[in-house]
Amino acid sequence: MRFLYKLYCTLFLLLSSTWSFNQVEKVEIVSENGQWNLKVKGNNFYVKGAGGIKEMDKVVACGGNTIRTWGIENAQEVLDEAHKKGLKVMLGFWIQHERHGFDYNDEGKIQQQLENCRRAVQKYKDHPALLMWGLGNEYELEYSNTKVWKAVNDIAKMVHEEDKNHPTCTVTAGTNAEKLEFVMNVLTEIDIYGINTYGDIGNVASVLEKGKFKGPYMITEWGPNGHWESPKTKWGASIEQTSTEKAAVYLSRYQKYIAGQPQQCIGSFAFLWGQKQEYTSTWYGLFTDAGVPTEAIDVLEYCWSGSYPTNRAPSVDSIHFEGATPPKNIIVNPGIIYTLQLFASDKNQDKLHFKWELYQESTDLKSGGDAEEKPPMIQGKIKGATQSMIRLKAPVTEGRYRLFVFVDDAEKMAYLNLPFYVQNDPSIVSGKIRLQPQTLKSFDEDDN
């Protein structure tokens, strides 16, 4: 009886292995008539990708075909779920960063990292949802030890030895002549160059051309202007684009710099298909923290499918501070009441709902997308917080603040935020514009 049980288990494992192998969809990167194409089972596959693993149904509904991970946490569940929904996965390996303390002079740690990747390749290489391997993300950010490039190439070589069916990709933080030298001369086992770029996306093609890079590439993160490349107030707060402005740049950047570069660009991953606190709670997320889609999702649906959804997201038109368009540098008096009004519209003429929130400017600022903590909301300073017009009582504590306003049609969301400075001594911040209230009325601090 025990012999029969062992025989059954052996046969089951053999059949399972055969089934898994038969499910593999071979992926290749080929050059045809001067153009690079990604092919799945011999058919052209252009990556219409979402950077993230959440809201997979929405990726499908918008016409997307691929998702991206940055590590192998819950990889089996992610791959299985993606396969059920007909999506492919760029499965990422988190290659350690020098700025996080990893020592690329330590050969033991480098070898251990490679072997960890090997085990993952062996485990997931036959999954039918796998499109390619993403070997590292921005590991050259704030680094000094160039040995990381060889370490990444050694991992790519190992992947090719273990898996003959899927290409390798690696990702840098933007691109320039120096990085391109390493990509072309050291990363010889990398099949596809991945570039994360935001406001600088328009310069990618020229950098690659000047560097004589002839291979295939993807824009592996892209979206609005990054907080590091945006205009700043006199006190150093970055000014975030509104959701409406972001939607416009998603459209123009996709058409010009992604779809508009068909010879070498084989697709992209829009960032972030989800939500996170990075500089602000709204800067990069294509959804709110409650999972509500924003305006840019409509644009991505148009880019991926060729048509907009029936129900369009609201748009924010402008905000008035004390009856006028606010200046770049808003300096207010502590404890004084100010009137603000948001002007918004909806293409479907849906009823709009408003929500205003006040925060101190975030001080938990990191680099490279490292986790940040959202500051606590300040209560009791907004009267009429569910209306298009509010009265804001400025905090009494001097410092930097940011006012957010969200408008939704019960399905989709638009937003903007406004940085301002509360100041007692008008001589501290030079070149400021100081706003005085027009009319002061009673204000109930318990009425939000």
C-alpha positions in Angstrom: 0.0 0.0 0.0 2.8 2.4 0.9 4.6 1.5 -2.4 1.4 2.3 -4.4 1.0 5.6 -2.5 4.6 6.6 -3.4 4.1 5.6 -7.0 0.9 7.7 -7.1 2.8 10.7 -5.7 5.6 10.3 -8.2 3.2 10.1 -11.1 1.3 13.1 -9.9 4.5 15.2 -9.7 5.6 14.1 -13.1 2.2 15.0 -14.6 2.2 18.3 -12.7 5.6 19.1 -14.1 4.5 18.2 -17.6 1.4 20.3 -17.3 3.4 23.2 -16.0 5.9 23.0 -18.8 3.1 22.8 -21.4 1.6 26.0 -20.0 4.8 28.0 -20.6 4.3 30.7 -23.1 7.7 31.4 -24.8 8.5 35.1 -24.8 11.1 36.6 -27.2 12.5 40.0 -28.1 13.2 40.2 -31.8 14.3 42.8 -34.3 12.2 43.0 -37.5 12.6 45.6 -40.3 14.4 48.0 -38.0 11.9 47.7 -35.1 12.1 45.8 -31.9 9.1 43.6 -31.0 8.2 41.5 -27.9 6.6 38.3 -29.0 4.5 35.8 -26.9 4.1 32.4 -28.6 5.2 34.1 -31.8 2.7 36.9 -31.7 3.6 40.6 -31.2 2.9 41.8 -27.7 3.1 45.5 -26.9 3.2 46.1 -23.1 0.3 48.2 -21.9 1.3 48.0 -18.3 0.2 49.0 -14.9 2.9 49.5 -12.3 1.4 47.7 -9.3 -0.6 44.6 -8.4 -3.9 46.1 -7.2 -7.1 46.6 -9.1 -6.3 44.0 -11.7 -9.9 43.9 -12.9 -9.5 47.6 -13.7 -6.4 47.0 -15.7 -8.3 44.6 -17.9 -11.3 46.9 -18.2 -9.0 49.7 -19.3 -7.4 47.6 -22.0 -4.1 46.9 -20.2 -2.3 43.6 -20.5 0.5 43.5 -18.0 1.3 44.4 -14.4 4.7 45.0 -12.8 6.0 43.9 -9.4 9.2 45.2 -7.6 9.8 42.0 -5.6 8.6 38.4 -5.3 6.5 38.9 -2.2 3.3 36.8 -2.7 4.5 36.1 -6.2 2.5 32.9 -6.6 -0.7 34.6 -5.7 0.0 37.5 -8.0 0.9 35.3 -10.9 -2.1 33.1 -10.4 -4.5 36.0 -10.1 -3.0 37.7 -13.2 -3.3 34.5 -15.2 -7.0 34.1 -14.3 -7.6 37.6 -15.6 -5.6 37.2 -18.7 -2.7 39.5 -17.6 1.0 39.0 -18.0 3.5 39.9 -15.2 6.9 41.5 -15.2 8.1 39.7 -12.1 10.6 41.9 -10.2 13.5 40.9 -8.1 14.5 43.5 -5.5 18.2 43.9 -6.0 19.7 45.4 -2.9 20.7 49.1 -2.8 23.9 50.5 -1.5 22.0 53.4 0.0 20.2 50.9 2.2 23.4 49.5 3.5 24.2 46.7 1.1 27.9 46.3 0.5 28.9 45.4 -3.1 32.4 44.6 -1.9 31.1 41.7 0.1 31.3 38.7 -2.3 29.4 36.4 0.1 26.4 38.7 0.2 26.5 39.2 -3.6 26.5 35.4 -4.1 23.7 34.9 -1.6 21.6 37.5 -3.4 22.2 35.7 -6.7 21.2 32.3 -5.2 18.0 33.8 -3.7 17.1 34.9 -7.2 18.0 31.5 -8.7 15.6 29.8 -6.3 12.8 32.2 -7.4 13.6 31.6 -11.1 13.4 27.9 -10.6 10.1 28.2 -8.8 8.2 30.6 -11.1 9.9 30.2 -14.5 7.2 27.9 -15.9 4.2 30.0 -14.8 2.0 30.9 -17.8 1.5 34.5 -16.6 5.2 35.3 -16.5 6.2 37.8 -19.3 9.8 38.7 -18.2 12.1 39.1 -15.2 12.6 42.6 -13.8 16.1 42.5 -12.3 16.3 45.4 -9.9 14.9 48.9 -9.6 17.0 52.1 -9.3 19.8 50.3 -7.5 22.2 53.0 -8.9 20.3 55.8 -7.1 22.6 57.6 -4.6 25.3 54.9 -5.1 29.1 55.0 -5.4 30.2 51.3 -5.8 29.9 50.5 -9.5 30.3 46.8 -8.8 26.5 46.6 -8.6 26.3 46.6 -12.4 28.3 43.4 -12.6 26.3 41.8 -9.8 23.1 42.6 -11.8 24.6 41.2 -15.0 25.6 38.0 -13.2 22.0 37.5 -12.0 20.8 38.1 -15.6 23.3 35.4 -16.8 22.0 33.0 -14.2 18.4 33.7 -15.3 19.3 32.9 -18.9 20.9 29.6 -17.8 17.8 28.6 -15.7 15.1 29.9 -18.0 15.2 29.8 -21.8 11.7 31.2 -22.3 11.7 34.7 -20.8 13.8 37.8 -21.3 15.5 39.9 -18.7 15.0 43.6 -18.0 16.6 45.9 -15.5 15.5 49.4 -14.4 17.4 52.6 -13.7 16.3 55.9 -12.2 16.1 57.9 -15.4 19.0 57.7 -17.9 22.0 59.6 -18.9 25.3 59.1 -20.7 27.1 57.6 -17.7 24.3 55.0 -16.9 24.0 54.1 -20.6 27.7 53.2 -20.6 27.2 50.6 -17.9 24.0 49.4 -19.5 25.6 48.8 -22.9 29.1 47.6 -21.8 28.5 45.8 -18.5 24.8 44.6 -18.6 25.5 42.3 -21.6 23.0 39.7 -20.4 20.1 42.2 -20.1 17.6 41.9 -22.9 15.5 45.0 -22.3 16.5 48.3 -20.7 13.9 49.7 -18.3 13.8 53.4 -17.6 11.8 55.1 -14.8 11.2 58.7 -15.9 8.6 61.4 -15.1 9.1 65.1 -16.2 12.2 64.2 -18.1 10.6 61.6 -20.3 10.9 63.8 -23.3 14.7 63.6 -23.2 14.9 59.8 -23.1 15.0 59.2 -26.9 17.7 61.8 -27.4 19.9 60.4 -24.6 19.7 56.9 -26.1 20.4 58.2 -29.6 23.4 60.2 -28.5 24.7 57.2 -26.6 24.1 55.0 -29.7 21.9 52.6 -27.8 20.2 50.4 -30.4 18.4 47.9 -28.2 14.8 47.6 -27.0 13.7 49.6 -24.0 10.6 50.2 -21.9 9.4 53.1 -19.8 9.0 51.1 -16.6 7.6 54.0 -14.5 6.1 57.2 -15.8 3.4 59.7 -14.8 3.2 63.3 -13.6 6.1 65.5 -12.9 8.1 64.2 -9.9 8.2 66.2 -6.7 12.0 66.7 -7.2 11.5 68.3 -10.6 8.4 70.5 -9.8 8.2 74.2 -9.1 8.7 75.1 -5.4 7.5 77.8 -3.1 9.9 80.2 -1.3 9.9 77.9 1.7 10.8 74.8 -0.5 7.4 73.1 -0.8 7.0 71.3 -4.1 3.9 72.4 -6.0 1.9 69.4 -7.2 0.0 69.2 -10.5 -3.8 68.9 -10.2 -5.4 65.6 -11.2 -6.6 67.4 -14.3 -3.1 68.6 -15.2 -1.8 65.1 -14.5 -4.4 63.5 -16.9 -3.2 65.9 -19.6 0.4 64.9 -19.2 -0.4 61.2 -19.1 -2.0 61.6 -22.5 0.6 63.7 -24.1 3.5 61.7 -22.7 2.1 58.4 -23.8 1.4 59.6 -27.3 4.7 61.4 -27.9 7.3 59.5 -25.9 5.9 55.9 -25.6 3.6 55.0 -28.5 5.5 57.6 -30.5 8.8 55.7 -30.3 7.8 52.4 -31.9 11.3 51.4 -33.2 12.8 50.7 -29.8 10.1 51.3 -27.1 8.2 48.0 -26.6 5.8 49.4 -24.0 5.5 50.9 -20.6 4.1 50.7 -17.0 2.1 53.6 -15.8 2.8 54.5 -12.1 1.3 54.0 -9.6 -1.5 51.6 -10.1 -2.6 52.0 -6.5 -1.9 54.7 -3.9 1.0 55.6 -1.6 2.3 58.4 0.5 5.3 59.8 -1.3 5.8 63.5 -0.7 2.0 63.8 -0.6 -0.8 61.2 -0.4 -1.9 62.0 -4.0 1.3 62.7 -6.0 1.8 59.4 -7.7 -1.3 57.2 -7.0 -3.7 56.6 -9.9 -6.3 55.7 -7.2 -7.2 57.2 -3.9 -6.4 55.4 -0.6 -10.0 54.2 -0.7 -9.5 52.7 -4.2 -11.4 55.3 -6.2 -10.0 55.9 -9.7 -8.7 59.3 -10.7 -8.8 61.3 -13.9 -5.6 59.8 -15.4 -7.2 56.3 -15.4 -9.7 57.6 -18.1 -6.7 58.7 -20.2 -4.9 55.4 -19.8 -8.1 53.6 -21.0 -8.1 55.8 -24.0 -4.4 55.1 -24.7 -4.7 51.4 -24.2 -8.1 50.7 -25.8 -8.7 53.7 -28.2 -11.8 55.0 -26.4 -12.7 56.8 -23.2 -15.1 55.2 -20.7 -18.7 56.2 -20.8 -18.6 57.8 -17.3 -15.7 60.3 -17.2 -14.1 61.5 -14.0 -14.7 65.0 -12.8 -12.2 67.7 -13.5 -10.9 70.6 -11.3 -10.9 73.9 -13.2 -9.5 76.3 -10.7 -9.3 77.3 -7.0 -9.9 80.8 -5.7 -8.2 82.1 -2.5 -10.0 85.2 -1.1 -11.8 85.6 -4.4 -8.8 85.4 -6.7 -6.5 82.8 -8.3 -3.9 82.1 -5.6 -0.3 83.1 -6.1 2.5 80.6 -6.0 3.6 81.7 -2.5 0.7 81.9 -0.1 1.7 83.4 3.3 -1.2 83.8 5.8 -1.7 85.2 9.2 -2.1 82.8 12.1 -5.7 82.3 13.4 -7.2 84.4 10.6 -10.2 83.2 8.5 -9.8 82.9 4.7 -12.3 82.0 2.0 -11.5 79.4 -0.7 -13.7 78.1 -3.5 -13.1 75.2 -5.9 -14.5 75.3 -9.4 -15.0 71.8 -10.8 -16.9 70.3 -13.7 -18.1 66.9 -14.9 -18.5 65.9 -18.6 -21.5 63.7 -17.7 -23.1 66.4 -15.7 -23.1 64.2 -12.6 -23.7 65.6 -9.1 -20.4 66.4 -7.5 -19.3 65.9 -3.9 -16.6 67.8 -2.1 -14.2 67.0 0.7 -11.5 69.3 2.1 -8.6 68.2 4.4 -5.8 70.1 6.1 -2.4 68.8 7.0 1.0 70.0 8.1 3.5 69.6 5.3 5.0 66.2 5.4 8.5 66.0 7.0 9.0 62.2 6.5 10.5 62.6 3.1 12.6 59.8 1.6 14.2 59.1 -1.8 13.6 56.4 -4.4 10.1 55.7 -3.3 11.0 54.5 0.2 8.1 54.2 2.5 6.9 57.4 4.2 4.4 58.2 6.9 1.4 60.4 6.1 1.1 63.3 8.6 -2.1 63.4 10.8 -5.0 65.5 9.6 -5.6 68.8 11.4 -9.2 69.0 12.7 -11.4 71.9 13.4 -10.0 74.5 10.9 -12.4 74.1 8.0 -16.0 75.3 7.9 -18.1 73.8 5.1 -15.7 70.9 4.4 -18.2 69.1 2.1 -19.0 72.2 0.0 -17.3 73.8 -3.0 -16.6 76.9 -0.8 -15.1 76.8 2.6 -13.8 79.1 5.3 -10.3 78.1 6.5 -9.1 79.3 9.9 -5.3 79.4 9.6 -3.5 77.4 12.3 -1.8 79.5 15.0 1.5 77.6 14.8 3.9 79.0 12.4 5.0 76.6 9.7 4.3 74.8 6.4 0.8 73.4 5.6 -1.0 71.9 2.7 -4.8 72.0 2.0 -6.3 69.2 -0.1 -9.7 69.3 -1.9 -11.3 66.2 -3.5 -14.3 66.2 -5.8 -16.1 63.0 -6.9 -19.1 61.9 -8.8 -19.6 58.8 -6.5 -17.4 56.7 -8.9 -14.3 58.7 -9.8 -12.2 61.4 -8.2 -10.5 64.7 -9.1 -8.3 66.7 -6.7 -5.8 69.4 -6.1 -3.8 70.6 -3.1 -2.4 74.0 -2.1 0.7 74.5 0.0 0.8 77.6 2.2 2.8 79.1 5.0 1.6 80.5 8.4 3.9 83.2 9.5 4.1 85.6 12.4 7.1 87.5 11.3 6.7 88.8 7.7 10.4 89.3 7.3 11.4 85.6 7.5 10.3 84.5 4.0 11.6 86.9 1.3 9.7 87.6 -1.9 6.4 86.3 -0.5 2.9 87.5 -1.3 0.9 87.9 1.9 -2.8 87.5 1.7 -5.1 89.4 4.0 -8.7 88.3 4.6 -11.5 90.3 3.0 -14.2 89.9 5.7 -13.9 88.2 9.0 -17.0 86.4 10.3 -17.7 84.1 13.3 -16.1 80.7 13.0 -17.2 77.6 14.9 -14.1 75.4 15.2 -16.2 72.4 15.9 -18.0 72.8 12.6 -15.9 71.0 10.0 
